[in-house]
Amino acid sequence: MGGILVLGSGTWFDASGTRHSEYRLVELMVSPDEIGPSAELSVYHDIWGQCDFRGKPHPAIHTANAPRLSSALQELVQLLGAEAEPGEPGEPTYYGRAESYGLEAPDIIDRRGPDLTDAVLG
């Protein structure tokens, strides 16, 4: 077996506090390995970051959701009994980079983050 991929619906909150169900909000891949099992968590939504994919800051959405991601990551570490590998916070992608128990803050220029919509397939 190469790995187990866990997909499903998750809940996120908008700026007014309304709950939304979203398919594939996060994805968890657990893989057996000769030196020990590994896990990789991927996120597929702009709610976890300080800005939306257009670069517009959304502090209320970030405040409502980012701590939940942090908590889930800490719980995953406790469940697996191992911290993330030191010095390897996550591979950077076009959309961002993992940092500690969340996402690295984007570069804000003229009160906007990067516009990432050119890579969003719709």
C-alpha positions as CSV (number, residue, x, y, z in Angstrom):
1,M,0.0,0.0,0.0
2,G,1.3,3.4,-0.9
3,G,-0.8,5.5,1.3
4,I,-4.3,6.4,2.6
5,L,-5.9,9.6,1.3
6,V,-8.6,11.0,3.5
7,L,-11.0,13.4,1.8
8,G,-14.3,14.8,3.0
9,S,-16.3,17.9,3.8
10,G,-15.2,20.5,6.3
11,T,-16.7,23.6,7.8
12,W,-15.4,27.2,7.5
13,F,-16.7,30.5,8.7
14,D,-17.2,33.7,6.6
15,A,-16.7,37.3,7.9
16,S,-20.2,37.3,9.4
17,G,-19.7,34.0,11.2
18,T,-21.9,32.0,8.9
19,R,-20.9,28.3,8.6
20,H,-20.2,26.9,5.2
21,S,-19.6,23.2,4.3
22,E,-16.9,22.7,1.7
23,Y,-15.8,19.5,0.1
24,R,-12.1,18.9,0.3
25,L,-11.4,21.7,2.6
26,V,-8.3,19.8,3.8
27,E,-6.7,16.6,2.6
28,L,-4.7,14.1,4.8
29,M,-2.3,11.6,3.2
30,V,-0.9,9.0,5.5
31,S,1.9,6.7,4.1
32,P,3.7,3.7,5.5
33,D,7.5,3.9,5.1
34,E,10.4,1.6,6.0
35,I,11.7,4.2,8.5
36,G,8.2,4.9,9.9
37,P,4.8,6.3,8.8
38,S,4.4,9.8,7.6
39,A,1.5,12.2,7.2
40,E,1.0,15.2,4.9
41,L,-1.9,17.7,5.4
42,S,-2.8,19.9,2.4
43,V,-5.3,22.8,2.3
44,Y,-7.2,24.0,-0.7
45,H,-9.0,27.2,0.3
46,D,-8.0,30.8,0.9
47,I,-9.7,31.0,4.3
48,W,-6.6,29.8,6.1
49,G,-4.5,32.7,4.8
50,Q,-4.5,36.4,5.6
51,C,-5.7,37.3,2.1
52,D,-8.1,35.8,-0.4
53,F,-6.8,34.4,-3.7
54,R,-7.3,37.9,-5.3
55,G,-4.9,39.4,-2.7
56,K,-7.6,41.2,-0.7
57,P,-6.9,40.9,3.1
58,H,-9.8,39.2,4.9
59,P,-8.9,39.5,8.6
60,A,-12.3,38.4,9.9
61,I,-12.2,35.2,7.8
62,H,-8.6,34.5,8.8
63,T,-9.3,35.0,12.5
64,A,-12.3,32.7,12.4
65,N,-10.5,29.9,10.6
66,A,-6.7,29.9,11.0
67,P,-6.8,29.0,14.7
68,R,-8.9,26.0,13.8
69,L,-6.3,24.8,11.3
70,S,-3.6,25.4,13.9
71,S,-5.5,23.4,16.5
72,A,-6.1,20.5,14.0
73,L,-2.4,20.4,13.2
74,Q,-1.4,20.3,16.9
75,E,-4.0,17.5,17.5
76,L,-2.5,15.6,14.5
77,V,1.0,15.9,16.0
78,Q,-0.3,14.6,19.3
79,L,-2.2,11.7,17.6
80,L,0.9,10.7,15.6
81,G,3.3,11.3,18.5
82,A,5.8,13.1,16.3
83,E,6.5,16.7,15.4
84,A,7.0,18.0,11.9
85,E,10.5,17.6,10.7
86,P,12.7,20.5,12.0
87,G,13.7,22.9,9.3
88,E,11.2,21.6,6.8
89,P,8.0,23.6,7.4
90,G,6.5,22.4,4.1
91,E,7.2,22.7,0.4
92,P,6.3,26.1,-0.9
93,T,3.6,26.2,-3.5
94,Y,2.3,28.9,-5.7
95,Y,-0.3,29.6,-3.1
96,G,1.9,29.7,0.0
97,R,4.1,27.9,2.4
98,A,3.4,26.1,5.7
99,E,4.9,27.8,8.8
100,S,4.6,26.3,12.2
101,Y,0.9,25.4,12.6
102,G,-0.4,27.6,9.9
103,L,0.5,29.4,6.7
104,E,3.4,31.9,6.3
105,A,2.2,35.5,6.0
106,P,2.2,36.8,2.4
107,D,4.1,39.9,1.3
108,I,1.7,42.8,1.6
109,I,2.4,45.6,-1.0
110,D,0.1,48.6,-1.1
111,R,-2.2,46.9,1.4
112,R,-2.7,43.8,-0.9
113,G,-1.3,40.3,-1.0
114,P,-0.4,38.5,-4.2
115,D,-3.1,37.9,-6.8
116,L,-3.1,34.2,-7.4
117,T,-6.2,34.0,-9.6
118,D,-4.2,33.4,-12.7
119,A,-3.6,29.8,-11.4
120,V,-7.1,29.1,-10.2
121,L,-8.8,26.6,-12.5
122,G,-12.5,27.1,-12.7
